């Protein structure tokens, strides 16, 4: 996925992310700011997901 697309979608999806993954703090969400690599890192850190799982989760919230 193009990083510009990810950043734009992120702005739209912040509320959904927060509701679905409550372990992500407001600071986590602010730090991610649409950056796919940062999102993956936070998901791995908070939920113990693999990179592939975190990417799939990011893609799911876009639909």
Protein Blocks (a to p, Z undefined) as FASTA:
>chain_A
ZZklmmmmmmmmmmmmmmmmmmbcfklmmmnnopaklmmmmmmmmnopafklmmmmmmmm
mZZ
